[in-house]
Amino acid sequence: MSPLSPPSPALPALPALAALAVLLLMAPALPGIAVKTKALLTGRRGAPVMQLYHDLWKLLRKRTLLNPATTWLFRAGPVAVIVSTVAAALLLPLDGRAAILSFAGDLVAFAGLLALGRFALVLAGLDTGSSFEGMGASREVTFAAFAEPGLLLCLAALALATGDLTLRGMLGAPLAAAWPRAAAPLALVGISLFVLLLAECSRGPVDDPATHLELTMIHEVIVLDHGGPDFALVLLGGALKLALFGALVVGVFAPRAGLGAAAAIAVLAAGLAAVAVGVGVVESVMARLRLSRVPQLLVGASALALFGILLLLR
Amino acid sequence: MPPAAQLLLLLVMLSDFAVLATTRLSGCIRALAAQGLLLGALPLVLAPLSAHTVVLALGTVAVKAVVLPRFLAWAIREASVRREVEPLVGFVASLLLGAGAVALAFGIAARLPLARMPDALLVPAALATLMIGFIVLTTRRKAITQVVGYLMLENGIYLFGLTQTASVPFLLELGVLLDVFVGVFVMGIVVFHINREIDSLDSEQLTEPAD
C-alpha cells in the first residue's frame, strides 16, 4: 500500500467538501433529467425531474419487509453499495483540484470500490434464492467482466497522458496541460467512458430503465426483493454511481483546474446535467441492444480506450 | 503534420473498427464509403494545393466513396442477399484482433526503414487499414464482405502510397484506381453469378463440387 500523499491540511479543503455535497444532493436529479429529456424528445410531458427525491422520501418512511429466506447478506447489500459509492466519490477531485482522499494508485481503489458495491448487491440478490434474481446477477456480472477492463483501460490512458497516478492529478491540472498535446486520445477516452457509463449505470441501449419486466432487465432484477428503506438505498446508490461516472466524463472533457472554486462547482453541476441529457438523447434515439450484443459494445468501448493508449505510447 | 490530417487518419482507423463491429452489410458498406471520403480528403490536407492533388482527391472520392459503395449496395439488392454479416470469428474476437492489428501497425511503423520519412500517423494508419482489411477478408463468410475486405486492403495500399505522393506519377495512381474498379466489377459479376447458380453468397459452399 502506498502511504497517503503529503498531509493535506488537517481539514479537507472546503471547496472539495462543497463539491461533494453538490454531487450527493444532485445525484437523484440525474435519472430524472434523463427521463425528462426522453419524454420531451418523444413528445410527452414526462415525470417531474425531482421524481426520485419523492420516491426516496416515500420509501424511507416505509417499513422493511424481509423475505424469510434471506440472511444478513441481504440487509448488508444496500448499505455496502452506498458506503462504497460514497467512498469512491471521496477519491474524485470533484472541484477540479483536490480530492478529499488521494494517494498514488487511487485509480485502482476507485474501480475496486465500484466493483465492491456491485459484488455486495449481487450477493444480496443471490441470497434471496430466487431464480429471477440469480439470472439478473449472472447478467450483471457477465457485463461487468467486460466493463471493468474498459474502465481500467480508460484510467490507465489518463494516467499515461498526464504522467500522474492519482485521480487528483489525472483529472486536475496535469490533464488540462495534456489536452493540447493529446486531444485525440483524450477524446477517445471520454467517449469510451460515456459508453461505460451507459452500461455500468444500466441505462439504454444496454438496459432499459423504463421497464420492470424481469426478462429484459439486468440491474433492476437483482433488487426485486428489496423494499422500503433498503430499496431507497439501492436507488440512491444507483443514482450516485451515475453521478460518479458523469463526474468522470465531465472531469475528462472539462478540466477545471484553472477556475475558481465556485465556478468549478458550477461547471461540475452543469456538466452532470449535460451528461444526463446526453443519456436521455441516447436512450431516445437507440433501441435496446440484444443481450448478446452488449459485450460487443463494451469491447468496442475498451478498444477505443486501447486505441487511445496506443496513440499515447507512440 | 497538419492537425487536420491527424484527425482524418484517426477517423480512418476508427472506420476500420466500424467495419469490424457492424453486424449489417449496409452498415459495413456505409463505413467503407465514409473511409473512402476520408481518404479522398487526405491529399488535400497533406500536400500543397495543386491541380494534381485536387484531381486525385476528386477521383478518389468519386470511386471510393460513391461508385464502389453504390455498386456493392446494388449487388446486395439485386442478389437479395441476407442483410447480416456472417463472421467466422465472432465480433468481439474480431474487434480484439483489430486492436491487436493496430498495436502491431504502430510497432512496425516505428521500425520500418523508409526512404522518405512521412508523417507520424500515416504509416501506422496504412498498415492498420491493410491488416484490418485482411482480417475482414479472411474472417467473414459472405462474398460481399470479402469484397469489402479487399477494398480496405486497397485503401491501406493507397494510404501507403500517400507517403510518397511527391514521387508517384499521376498516371500510376489513376492506373491503381482503375485496376481496383475493374477488379471489383469482375468480383461483382462473379458474386452475382455465384448467387444465381447456388442461391447463396456463402463462399464456403464453393469448396464442395456441385453437379
Interface residues (C-beta under 8 A of the other chain):
Chain A: A184 R293 P295 Q296 V299 G300 A303 L304 L306 F307 L310 L311 L313 R314
Chain B: Q6 L7 L10 M13 L14 F17 A21 T23 F91 V92 L95 L96 G98 A99 V102 A103 F106 A110 A120 P124
